[in-house]
């Protein structure tokens, strides 16, 4: 992966590399979700993977009713690409 740097020092991640970062994040998310489902009782987990021209973010948390860590309309994210994976319904 190549990251270019603008004159002002801002990194720029190429489109193909952003897709690669998403794929790597998806692999990690699936593994974490599998671990959550294998506990007793199973944990309900949400993994959020996002990437843009300057960075990549991976977050995960236990799903709880009424809590949200992203906007539900993923198409609204115009400056970044995002994947959200849930293992189940919110717990009470």
N, C-alpha and C positions, 0 to 999 in steps of 0.2 A: 504494500500500500504506500502511495506517495501522498504527502500532504504538502501543498504549496503554501507559501506565506506571502501575504500582500505587503506592500511597502510600509503599512502602518503596523505590521506584526500580526495581523489577524490570519489564523490558519484557514485554508480552503481545502475541504475534502471533496474529491471528485465524485461524480454521480455513481460510477461503478463501485467505488470504494464504500460509498454510503450503503449500497445494496449489500455488499459483503459484511459490513458492520451489522446491518439488520439481521442477516442470516446467522451470524455468530451469536447475536443477542437472542434470537429465536431459539437456537439450540440450547443456550443457557436457561432460558425461560421454561422450555419444555422439561428440562432436567429438574429445575426447582419445583415446578408444579407436580411432577412425578413424586418427588420426595414428600411434598405436602400431602398428597393423596395416600401415601404409604404409611402415614402415622395413624395412631389410634387414639382418639377419633381423627378422621381425616381433616386436615386444615384446608380452609378455603382461601386460596391465595390468588392475588392479581399481580401479574408481571407486566411492566410497561417498558418497552424498548423504543427509543426514538433516536433519530440521527438527522443531522442537517449539514450544512456546509462547514460548520465550525466545530462540531462536537458530536459525541454519542452519549446517551444516558441510559442506564439500566436501573430500574427501581422495582421493588416488590414489597408487598405488604399483605397482611391478613385482610380479607374482605369483611367489612362491617357495614351493616345497614346504615344508610344515610351519609356515609363517607365516600368521597370521590377525589381522586388524585389527578384527574384529567377531564377535559371537556368530553361529554358523551358523543358529540359529533366529530369523529376523527377526520372527516373531510374538511373540517374547519381549520385544521393545521396546514397552513399553506407554505410555511417556511421550513417544515421538517416532515419527515416520514415517521409513522408511528405504528407499532403493533401492540395490542393489548390482549393478554391471555388470562382468562379466569378459570379456576378449577371448580367452581361451584357457586351456589347462591350465597348472598350475604347472610352472615350469622346474626342472631338477635342479641 
